[in-house]
Amino acid sequence: QVHVVESGGGSVPTVGSLRLSCAASGRTFSTYAMGWFRQAPGKEREFVAATSSSGGVTRYADSVKGRFTISRDNAKNTLYLQMNSLKPDDTAVYYCAAASSIATLSHGNWGQGTQVIVSS
């Protein structure tokens, strides 16, 4: 199955930007729905964004709409999350996930996460 490794996290000031990458291994990457989740200290993991296998359908959490953009490059087996206008509340470990559909992403394969810290 698909295995994912996140990268691109870091520490940025408020209103800064970051682009996260998720490198996926597996010959069937293009058949998987992909998504991003995050978990802040002391909180449950929450949905951030998702995209269908073709990239034709995208979904976003209300908290990131208009600020984050999810995209994928199936030729490179890579998922991206462009994060703009970052807020301290965006501080969390961000995880990449792969599953058969957007609806089942929370039960799919997860990476180790990449830390994002947004300072005030």
C-alpha positions in Angstrom: 0.0 0.0 0.0 0.9 3.7 0.0 3.3 5.0 2.6 3.7 8.7 3.2 6.4 11.0 4.6 5.7 14.6 5.5 8.1 17.5 5.2 8.2 21.2 5.0 7.2 22.2 8.5 8.9 24.9 10.4 8.6 28.0 12.6 7.2 31.2 11.1 5.6 34.4 12.4 2.0 35.2 12.3 0.8 35.9 8.7 3.7 33.9 7.4 3.5 31.1 4.8 4.7 27.5 4.6 4.3 24.8 2.0 4.1 21.2 3.3 5.0 18.3 1.2 4.0 14.6 1.5 6.1 12.2 -0.5 4.3 9.0 -1.1 5.8 5.6 -2.0 3.7 3.2 -3.9 2.9 2.4 -7.5 -0.8 3.2 -7.1 -0.5 6.7 -5.6 -2.8 8.1 -8.3 -5.7 5.9 -7.2 -5.7 7.2 -3.6 -7.6 10.1 -2.1 -5.1 12.2 0.0 -5.5 14.5 2.8 -4.0 16.6 5.6 -4.8 16.4 9.3 -3.3 18.2 12.3 -3.0 17.7 16.0 -2.2 20.5 18.4 -0.8 19.7 21.9 -3.5 18.4 24.2 -6.1 18.3 21.4 -7.5 15.6 19.1 -6.4 15.2 15.6 -8.6 17.3 13.2 -9.2 17.3 9.5 -7.6 20.1 7.5 -8.0 19.4 3.8 -8.4 16.6 1.3 -8.3 15.9 -2.4 -9.7 13.1 -4.6 -7.4 10.8 -6.5 -7.5 12.9 -9.6 -7.4 16.2 -7.7 -10.8 17.1 -9.1 -12.5 17.4 -5.8 -11.1 19.3 -2.8 -12.4 19.7 0.8 -11.3 22.1 3.5 -12.0 22.6 7.1 -13.8 25.9 7.8 -10.9 27.1 9.9 -8.5 27.1 6.9 -10.7 28.0 4.0 -9.3 30.8 1.9 -5.9 30.4 3.5 -4.8 26.8 2.7 -4.6 25.1 -0.6 -4.3 21.4 -1.1 -2.9 20.0 -4.4 -1.2 16.9 -5.7 1.2 16.0 -8.4 0.5 12.4 -9.3 3.6 12.2 -11.7 5.8 13.0 -8.6 3.8 11.0 -6.1 3.6 14.1 -4.0 0.8 15.9 -2.0 1.2 19.6 -1.0 -0.4 21.9 1.4 0.2 25.6 0.8 -0.5 27.5 4.0 -0.8 31.3 3.9 -1.8 33.9 6.4 -0.8 31.6 9.2 -2.1 32.1 12.7 -0.9 30.9 16.1 -3.9 28.6 16.2 -2.4 26.7 13.2 0.4 25.5 15.4 0.3 21.7 15.3 1.9 18.6 14.0 0.5 18.1 10.4 -0.1 14.6 9.1 -0.5 13.3 5.6 -3.0 10.5 5.0 -4.0 8.2 2.1 -7.1 6.2 1.7 -9.5 4.8 -0.9 -11.8 7.8 -0.7 -12.0 11.2 1.0 -14.7 9.8 3.3 -12.3 7.1 4.7 -9.2 9.2 5.1 -9.3 9.2 8.9 -8.9 5.4 8.7 -6.2 5.4 6.1 -2.4 5.3 6.2 -0.7 8.1 8.1 2.8 9.5 8.1 4.9 10.6 11.1 4.0 14.3 10.8 5.8 17.5 10.4 5.8 20.3 13.1 4.4 23.7 12.3 4.9 26.5 14.8 3.4 29.9 14.3 4.6 32.5 16.7 2.9 35.7 17.7 
